[in-house]
């Protein structure tokens, strides 16, 4: 049996992602951060005494990455010859993309290993890797099944590498979830390294998703990370290593009339300073607030927005507490006050559909905002 063996477990780099749903000014920074993740993974490996970096699928975002994306990734991997990269095809870069894997094989540096076959691979003395490459985007079967009967040298630690979902416990099992959660036990694996789920998830003592090393959406909070794993005879030691440049977060801002809305917002924000530049933050305002409080809240959001990589305040679910004092600030009489009174009546009319009440409330808020800006 091998002595302690430490490696880095990562997946879902999605090199070449374009981020078309985000502002154009931000896309370049996100694309560059995704390229730089290779260097950060290499540094994480060095920091934790690992010589091997296992990528559990979806290294590339598409089956046809740009030539620059491909070549620059290979150059980054080649930068430290003391590290070995092990690449597994995932659903975004499956073996069905024959041209991609032919290019990788032709251009691969000496420290890159392509895992294109269901075959044991001795990666270190006393450690055998059992990869499950995806032959096409939707395999339609459990690609880890072969690990159960795979022959490995006596005493070797058996290390599984796969990309896909864990099997559901319901009878309605779909193609997206076909890896049994007990595969590590049934195949005698010291550890099963998984990719596909972009957040870290410990499935069992010997099975984990590493998550993506650089987040790309608000579904997961915080910064991307990888796992530093040390195998011994007992349960593996698994440590989260933060690698992401950008911090993604969503938060709910709950308001009641009378609260200091800008103060409540400020309490949700990270401390002022240069670090805000790498934060992407989306805040959902809920509850009730007066027209004046909502105007102050939006003004505070506009003041904070330039500090961040991306900042958005969502107020669609924030109800308006309509007061005479707010309406009097619009006008004591005349056409503006008449329009405001009609909108206020519609916003509070229980006979109207909620969508109609919200439209009226939004129009009243816009009217208040326009007049406040002109004051």
QUIFENCOR-V891101 format. One record per helix or strand. SS is the DSSP state (alpha for helix, beta for strand). FROM is the first residue (numbers start at 1). TO is the last residue. Records with the same first field share a line. If there is no record, write none. Layout:
SS: FROM-TO  FROM-TO
This chain:
beta: 5-11  15-15  52-55  60-60  84-88  112-115  120-124  127-132  157-163  165-166  177-179  191-195  201-204  207-209  212-212  222-222  225-231  237-242  247-255  279-290  310-314  318-321
alpha: 24-47  67-78  98-107  146-149  183-186  261-268  274-278  291-305  324-330  334-347  354-374
